[in-house]
Amino acid sequence: MGRCKVSLLLSLLSSLVFTISQASAQGDRIVIAAGTDEDHALQAITTEQDTQKKLAMYEDFVQKYSANPQAVAYGNWQLAQAYQGSGDMPKALDYGDKALGGSPHNLDILVSQVGIAQQAKNNLKLMDYAATGGEVCNSIAKQSKPDGMSDEDFSRKIADEKAAAQNNCEFLETSGFNSITAETDPKNRMAEIERFTSAYPESKFSDQVSNYAMYTLGPGQLNDPTRLVSFGEKTLAANPNSLPALLLMASYYADSNSSAKAITFAQKAIEVAKPDAADADKSRKLSAGAAHNTIGWAYLKQEKTTAAIPELKTAAGLLKGQDEQQYARALYGLGFAYGKLNKLTEAREVLTEAVKIPGPLQAMSQDLLTKVNSARSKGK
């Protein structure tokens, strides 16, 4: 090959190394300037075909250029990916963490580490990387305008950076959510949820994450009502229209005999759900049904029996065929309210429906129905 061609090839390789090192367009950047000793060393490593020799060369590279944080971060990142390829996940995570030590807000390295953590089935580490990525992604829009830059140019700069980071940011957000859904330990899952909600306050998965939080903190898991309410309040502070959080707070205050607060949260949930809107889906109708149920029972506790009936009837209409247990609860409440107002025929009708539904309220509905039938017989 002629000298000119060799020179041209080296120039292209040098440019390539420089371009790859610039790939992290958002957050931290790794810059290995073309033509430097580090650049030449990386070119030599790139041409090596033997995997073990290449690993040794990267180790030597990191040691030799230890005074250059950019070179060290890049070398450790390549070592992380090499060990991932060989199946050694502990070493891959370790070298990736070293790379992040030198470039902690580098989205490309964070994405790489998420992939390694997924293979290692290490959800807590995965969430660490995803949460850090969320913070980096959110910081793009919050950066200060450089002196001398026009508003138009600054807006264009932000838009360009968001566009360049979009794929990485979406991957990190989705990976974080998937980690929550895959976590089997309640304590770990809640730790992941708290990190995720802090890093992605406006996530497209907010409602699902709130549902996981309520389940995790509820009686079947951690059984921590104080923390449950704290999570609900924090969620509503970030998103006042979060249906899961509104329903959570309504349910909590209903169970705590704070009927007025329960009604306030439930009414807000109905307002947000808009169950009568043309585009209302099953989820929104179920949410509204649960909220009407909560209001109806809250009125029963307040001895406002007449006011409870339309709420419970609406709840039953929204829940029928959708949520059997909530539907049974609405029917039982209606039976109780009708019975208290001596509307025994109406009570018998709804309780006859309620006793057909298997579950914790079936026996109670049967018992109440027996009393209603007895009262009707005596009335004759």
Backbone torsions as a table, in degrees:
resi	resn	phi	psi	omega
1	MET	NA	135.1	-177.3
2	GLY	-69.3	159.0	-177.9
3	ARG	-59.6	-37.5	-179.2
4	CYS	-64.3	-40.6	-179.8
5	LYS	-67.4	-40.2	178.5
6	VAL	-62.0	-44.9	179.7
7	SER	-60.6	-41.9	-179.7
8	LEU	-65.2	-41.1	-179.4
9	LEU	-63.0	-44.1	179.2
10	LEU	-63.0	-38.3	179.3
11	SER	-63.2	-42.3	179.6
12	LEU	-65.8	-42.3	178.5
13	LEU	-62.4	-41.5	178.8
14	SER	-61.2	-44.4	178.6
15	SER	-63.0	-37.2	-179.2
16	LEU	-63.9	-46.3	178.7
17	VAL	-58.6	-43.7	179.8
18	PHE	-61.4	-42.6	-178.8
19	THR	-64.8	-44.8	180.0
20	ILE	-61.1	-41.3	-177.7
21	SER	-68.6	-18.1	178.4
22	GLN	-90.7	0.3	-171.8
23	ALA	-59.8	-29.4	178.8
24	SER	-78.6	85.4	-173.1
25	ALA	-75.7	-22.1	-177.4
26	GLN	-111.4	157.8	179.8
27	GLY	63.7	-137.6	178.9
28	ASP	-70.5	152.2	176.7
29	ARG	-123.9	140.5	172.4
30	ILE	-102.2	120.5	-177.1
31	VAL	-122.7	114.1	172.0
32	ILE	-111.6	104.2	-173.9
33	ALA	-63.9	138.3	178.6
34	ALA	-62.8	138.8	175.7
35	GLY	90.1	-6.4	179.8
36	THR	-81.5	168.1	177.5
37	ASP	-59.6	-39.8	179.0
38	GLU	-61.0	-42.8	179.1
39	ASP	-59.9	-46.5	-179.5
40	HIS	-64.4	-39.1	179.5
41	ALA	-64.2	-39.7	179.0
42	LEU	-67.0	-35.2	176.6
43	GLN	-62.1	-40.2	-179.5
44	ALA	-66.4	-40.6	179.3
45	ILE	-64.6	-40.2	-177.8
46	THR	-60.9	-34.0	-176.9
47	THR	-82.1	-12.0	-179.2
48	GLU	-73.8	128.7	-177.3
49	GLN	-93.4	-27.0	-178.1
50	ASP	-77.2	123.0	-174.4
51	THR	-62.2	-46.4	-178.0
52	GLN	-64.6	-40.0	177.5
53	LYS	-64.7	-38.1	-179.5
54	LYS	-65.0	-40.9	177.6
55	LEU	-60.9	-45.1	179.9
56	ALA	-63.1	-38.1	179.8
57	MET	-66.4	-39.4	177.0
58	TYR	-66.4	-38.3	176.5
59	GLU	-60.6	-45.5	178.9
60	ASP	-63.7	-38.6	179.9
61	PHE	-60.5	-45.2	-179.2
62	VAL	-63.7	-40.2	179.8
63	GLN	-70.1	-45.4	-175.7
64	LYS	-63.9	-37.2	-177.0
65	TYR	-109.8	36.7	-177.5
66	SER	-62.0	-20.6	178.7
67	ALA	-80.8	-7.0	-179.6
68	ASN	-109.7	99.1	-176.4
69	PRO	-56.4	-34.1	179.7
70	GLN	-65.3	-44.8	-179.8
71	ALA	-65.2	-41.9	-180.0
72	VAL	-63.0	-44.7	179.8
73	ALA	-62.0	-43.6	-178.7
74	TYR	-66.6	-43.3	179.9
75	GLY	-62.4	-45.7	179.0
76	ASN	-64.2	-35.6	177.7
77	TRP	-62.7	-44.3	179.0
78	GLN	-65.8	-36.2	176.9
79	LEU	-65.2	-39.1	178.7
80	ALA	-60.5	-45.5	-179.3
81	GLN	-68.5	-34.5	179.2
82	ALA	-66.5	-43.9	179.8
83	TYR	-69.9	-31.7	173.8
84	GLN	-61.7	-43.0	179.6
85	GLY	-63.7	-29.5	-179.9
86	SER	-87.6	-5.1	177.7
87	GLY	90.5	4.7	179.6
88	ASP	-92.2	84.3	-174.4
89	MET	-67.7	-39.6	177.8
90	PRO	-57.9	-45.0	178.4
91	LYS	-67.2	-37.9	179.8
92	ALA	-61.5	-45.7	178.8
93	LEU	-63.4	-41.3	-177.7
94	ASP	-63.3	-47.3	-179.9
95	TYR	-68.7	-35.3	176.4
96	GLY	-63.6	-38.6	177.6
97	ASP	-66.0	-35.9	175.6
98	LYS	-63.9	-39.7	178.1
99	ALA	-62.7	-42.4	178.6
100	LEU	-67.1	-27.3	176.1
101	GLY	-59.9	-33.8	179.2
102	GLY	-92.7	-17.5	-179.0
103	SER	-145.9	68.2	-167.5
104	PRO	-67.2	-17.8	-178.2
105	HIS	-114.8	29.6	-178.1
106	ASN	-88.1	111.6	-175.7
107	LEU	-63.1	-37.2	-179.5
108	ASP	-63.6	-42.2	178.5
109	ILE	-68.9	-38.9	178.2
110	LEU	-62.0	-42.3	176.8
111	VAL	-61.9	-43.7	178.6
112	SER	-60.0	-43.1	-179.7
113	GLN	-67.3	-35.2	175.4
114	VAL	-59.8	-43.9	179.0
115	GLY	-61.3	-39.6	178.7
116	ILE	-67.8	-44.3	179.9
117	ALA	-62.6	-35.5	176.1
118	GLN	-61.6	-45.9	179.3
119	GLN	-65.8	-33.1	-179.9
120	ALA	-81.3	-6.0	-176.8
121	LYS	55.3	41.3	179.4
122	ASN	-109.0	88.6	-174.7
123	ASN	-66.6	-35.5	-178.3
124	LEU	-66.6	-41.9	176.8
125	LYS	-66.2	-41.2	179.1
126	LEU	-57.0	-44.8	-178.9
127	MET	-66.8	-33.7	175.7
128	ASP	-57.5	-46.3	-178.4
129	TYR	-69.2	-43.3	-178.9
130	ALA	-63.7	-41.1	-179.1
131	ALA	-67.7	-42.1	176.5
132	THR	-61.1	-40.6	177.1
133	GLY	-61.7	-40.0	178.0
134	GLY	-61.2	-40.3	178.5
135	GLU	-64.2	-39.7	178.3
136	VAL	-65.4	-46.0	-178.6
137	CYS	-61.2	-42.1	180.0
138	ASN	-69.2	-25.2	-177.0
139	SER	-74.0	-17.1	-177.2
140	ILE	-59.5	-46.0	-177.3
141	ALA	-77.3	-12.5	-175.4
142	LYS	-100.0	0.0	-177.5
143	GLN	-69.4	152.4	-178.7
144	SER	-79.8	147.9	178.5
145	LYS	-73.3	128.6	178.3
146	PRO	-62.4	147.1	177.3
147	ASP	-59.2	136.4	176.8
148	GLY	84.9	-7.1	179.3
149	MET	-88.5	135.7	179.8
150	SER	-72.3	158.6	177.8
151	ASP	-59.5	-39.3	-179.2
152	GLU	-64.3	-45.8	179.5
153	ASP	-66.0	-36.9	179.9
154	PHE	-67.1	-41.7	177.6
155	SER	-62.1	-39.9	178.7
156	ARG	-66.8	-38.7	178.6
157	LYS	-61.2	-46.6	179.8
158	ILE	-62.4	-44.9	-179.5
159	ALA	-61.6	-41.9	-179.4
160	ASP	-65.9	-41.4	-179.0
161	GLU	-68.2	-38.6	177.1
162	LYS	-63.1	-43.1	-180.0
163	ALA	-64.0	-41.3	-179.2
164	ALA	-67.1	-32.0	-177.1
165	ALA	-91.2	-8.7	-169.5
166	GLN	-55.0	-49.4	-177.2
167	ASN	-61.4	-44.8	178.2
168	ASN	-63.1	-44.0	-177.6
169	CYS	-64.4	-42.3	178.9
170	GLU	-66.0	-39.0	178.5
171	PHE	-63.3	-45.3	-178.4
172	LEU	-65.0	-41.4	179.3
173	GLU	-64.4	-47.7	-179.7
174	THR	-64.2	-40.1	179.0
175	SER	-64.2	-40.0	177.9
176	GLY	-62.3	-44.2	178.8
177	PHE	-64.0	-43.6	179.5
178	ASN	-62.1	-32.9	177.7
179	SER	-63.9	-40.1	178.3
180	ILE	-62.3	-45.6	-176.7
181	THR	-68.0	-26.5	-177.8
182	ALA	-88.1	-16.1	-175.7
183	GLU	-72.4	127.7	-178.5
184	THR	-98.1	-19.3	179.9
185	ASP	-87.7	118.6	-175.9
186	PRO	-57.7	-41.1	-178.8
187	LYS	-63.9	-46.1	178.4
188	ASN	-65.6	-40.0	-179.4
189	ARG	-61.7	-41.4	-179.2
190	MET	-68.2	-36.0	176.4
191	ALA	-62.7	-40.2	178.7
192	GLU	-67.2	-40.5	179.4
193	ILE	-61.1	-43.8	-178.7
194	GLU	-65.6	-38.6	177.1
195	ARG	-66.8	-42.3	-177.5
196	PHE	-64.4	-47.1	-176.8
197	THR	-66.3	-29.3	176.5
198	SER	-72.9	-38.6	-177.2
199	ALA	-80.0	-28.7	-177.4
200	TYR	-128.1	69.6	-175.5
201	PRO	-63.1	-22.5	179.4
202	GLU	-119.0	38.8	-176.3
203	SER	-66.3	147.8	174.7
204	LYS	-69.9	-11.7	178.8
205	PHE	-100.8	13.2	-172.5
206	SER	-55.8	-46.4	-177.9
207	ASP	-63.3	-44.3	179.9
208	GLN	-64.3	-40.0	179.8
209	VAL	-65.5	-39.3	177.2
210	SER	-62.0	-39.7	177.3
211	ASN	-63.0	-42.2	177.4
212	TYR	-63.9	-37.7	179.2
213	ALA	-64.5	-44.6	-180.0
214	MET	-62.6	-42.1	178.0
215	TYR	-63.8	-44.4	-175.9
216	THR	-66.7	-38.2	-177.8
217	LEU	-87.8	-6.5	-176.5
218	GLY	-78.6	-177.8	-174.6
219	PRO	-58.0	-33.7	-177.1
220	GLY	-76.2	-10.8	-175.5
221	GLN	-125.4	-102.6	-176.6
222	LEU	-81.2	-21.4	178.4
223	ASN	51.8	58.0	-176.1
224	ASP	-125.7	81.7	-175.6
225	PRO	-62.9	-34.6	179.9
226	THR	-62.9	-45.5	179.3
227	ARG	-69.1	-32.5	178.8
228	LEU	-62.0	-46.3	179.4
229	VAL	-66.4	-40.1	178.5
230	SER	-59.6	-42.0	178.1
231	PHE	-63.9	-43.1	179.3
232	GLY	-61.2	-43.1	179.7
233	GLU	-64.8	-41.6	179.7
234	LYS	-64.9	-40.3	179.3
235	THR	-63.8	-43.8	-179.0
236	LEU	-70.3	-27.7	176.4
237	ALA	-65.7	-36.1	179.3
238	ALA	-82.6	-34.2	-177.9
239	ASN	-144.0	92.3	-176.6
240	PRO	-61.4	-14.5	-178.3
241	ASN	-104.7	20.5	178.5
242	SER	-72.1	108.5	-178.4
243	LEU	-60.7	-46.8	179.5
244	PRO	-58.1	-40.9	-179.3
245	ALA	-68.9	-39.8	177.9
246	LEU	-62.4	-43.5	179.3
247	LEU	-67.6	-37.1	176.8
248	LEU	-59.2	-49.8	-178.0
249	MET	-66.0	-39.1	178.1
250	ALA	-62.1	-45.1	-179.5
251	SER	-65.6	-42.1	-179.3
252	TYR	-61.7	-48.5	-177.3
253	TYR	-70.2	-27.9	175.1
254	ALA	-66.3	-43.3	178.9
255	ASP	-70.1	-23.9	-179.3
256	SER	-91.0	9.2	-179.8
257	ASN	61.8	28.4	172.7
258	SER	-104.8	72.1	-170.0
259	SER	-60.3	-39.9	-177.2
260	ALA	-61.5	-43.9	178.9
261	LYS	-66.9	-39.1	179.3
262	ALA	-60.2	-43.7	-179.4
263	ILE	-64.2	-41.8	-179.6
264	THR	-59.8	-48.0	-179.8
265	PHE	-67.3	-39.4	-178.9
266	ALA	-66.8	-40.0	178.5
267	GLN	-64.5	-38.1	176.5
268	LYS	-64.6	-38.0	178.7
269	ALA	-62.8	-41.0	178.5
270	ILE	-64.9	-40.3	178.3
271	GLU	-61.4	-40.2	-179.8
272	VAL	-73.7	-40.2	-176.1
273	ALA	-68.3	-33.8	-178.3
274	LYS	46.7	62.1	-174.5
275	PRO	-65.3	-20.7	-178.9
276	ASP	-89.9	-3.9	-179.5
277	ALA	-69.2	151.5	-177.6
278	ALA	-60.9	-30.8	-176.8
279	ASP	-96.3	10.3	-178.2
280	ALA	-67.0	123.3	179.9
281	ASP	-93.6	-178.3	-177.3
282	LYS	-58.7	-42.9	-177.6
283	SER	-60.8	-44.8	-179.5
284	ARG	-66.7	-38.4	178.8
285	LYS	-67.4	-39.1	176.6
286	LEU	-64.2	-40.9	178.7
287	SER	-62.1	-44.8	178.8
288	ALA	-64.9	-39.9	178.2
289	GLY	-60.4	-44.6	178.2
290	ALA	-62.6	-39.3	180.0
291	ALA	-66.4	-44.6	176.7
292	HIS	-61.3	-37.6	177.5
293	ASN	-60.7	-45.6	179.9
294	THR	-61.6	-43.4	179.8
295	ILE	-63.9	-44.2	179.9
296	GLY	-58.0	-46.8	179.7
297	TRP	-68.9	-34.1	176.4
298	ALA	-62.8	-40.8	177.0
299	TYR	-64.4	-38.1	177.5
300	LEU	-61.0	-41.6	178.8
301	LYS	-65.8	-29.0	178.9
302	GLN	-86.2	5.0	-177.9
303	GLU	65.2	24.7	176.1
304	LYS	-99.9	68.2	-171.4
305	THR	-63.2	-44.4	-178.7
306	THR	-61.7	-40.4	179.6
307	ALA	-69.0	-26.5	-177.2
308	ALA	-71.4	-32.9	-172.0
309	ILE	-59.9	-51.8	-179.6
310	PRO	-62.4	-32.9	177.4
311	GLU	-64.9	-44.7	-178.6
312	LEU	-70.9	-34.2	176.5
313	LYS	-65.5	-42.4	177.6
314	THR	-63.8	-42.4	178.5
315	ALA	-59.2	-45.9	-178.8
316	ALA	-61.4	-40.6	179.8
317	GLY	-63.8	-36.6	-178.8
318	LEU	-79.7	-26.9	-172.7
319	LEU	-96.6	-19.2	-176.8
320	LYS	-58.9	128.5	-179.8
321	GLY	76.2	1.0	-177.2
322	GLN	-117.4	-45.9	-179.0
323	ASP	-140.1	99.5	-172.5
324	GLU	-60.5	-42.6	-175.1
325	GLN	-71.5	-40.4	175.6
326	GLN	-66.2	-38.1	177.6
327	TYR	-63.0	-44.1	178.2
328	ALA	-61.9	-37.7	179.5
329	ARG	-65.6	-41.1	177.9
330	ALA	-64.8	-42.2	-179.7
331	LEU	-65.3	-42.8	179.2
332	TYR	-62.5	-43.0	178.2
333	GLY	-61.7	-40.9	177.1
334	LEU	-63.3	-43.7	178.5
335	GLY	-60.1	-42.0	178.7
336	PHE	-64.4	-45.1	-178.3
337	ALA	-64.9	-45.5	179.0
338	TYR	-62.4	-41.6	179.6
339	GLY	-62.7	-40.5	-179.8
340	LYS	-64.7	-32.0	178.8
341	LEU	-89.9	7.6	178.8
342	ASN	63.6	26.3	173.5
343	LYS	-94.2	75.2	-168.7
344	LEU	-70.4	-33.1	179.3
345	THR	-64.6	-45.7	178.8
346	GLU	-64.6	-39.3	179.1
347	ALA	-62.3	-44.8	-179.6
348	ARG	-61.3	-39.2	-176.9
349	GLU	-63.2	-49.4	-176.7
350	VAL	-73.6	-33.4	-179.8
351	LEU	-73.0	-31.2	175.4
352	THR	-62.4	-35.0	175.6
353	GLU	-71.9	-40.0	-176.0
354	ALA	-65.3	-37.2	-176.3
355	VAL	-70.9	-10.2	177.6
356	LYS	-81.7	-10.2	-173.3
357	ILE	-99.7	112.5	178.2
358	PRO	-62.2	143.5	178.7
359	GLY	145.9	-176.5	-174.8
360	PRO	-64.2	-22.2	-178.7
361	LEU	-94.0	-2.6	-176.1
362	GLN	-64.2	-48.7	-179.0
363	ALA	-65.7	-40.1	179.0
364	MET	-64.2	-39.1	178.6
365	SER	-65.4	-39.6	179.0
366	GLN	-64.9	-42.1	179.2
367	ASP	-63.0	-43.4	179.6
368	LEU	-67.7	-38.5	178.4
369	LEU	-62.6	-39.7	178.4
370	THR	-60.6	-43.2	179.3
371	LYS	-65.7	-39.6	179.0
372	VAL	-65.1	-43.8	179.2
373	ASN	-64.0	-37.6	178.0
374	SER	-64.5	-42.8	179.6
375	ALA	-65.9	-37.2	177.9
376	ARG	-64.6	-39.8	179.9
377	SER	-65.0	-40.8	179.0
378	LYS	-68.5	-30.1	178.9
379	GLY	-68.6	-27.2	177.5
380	LYS	-74.5	NA	NA
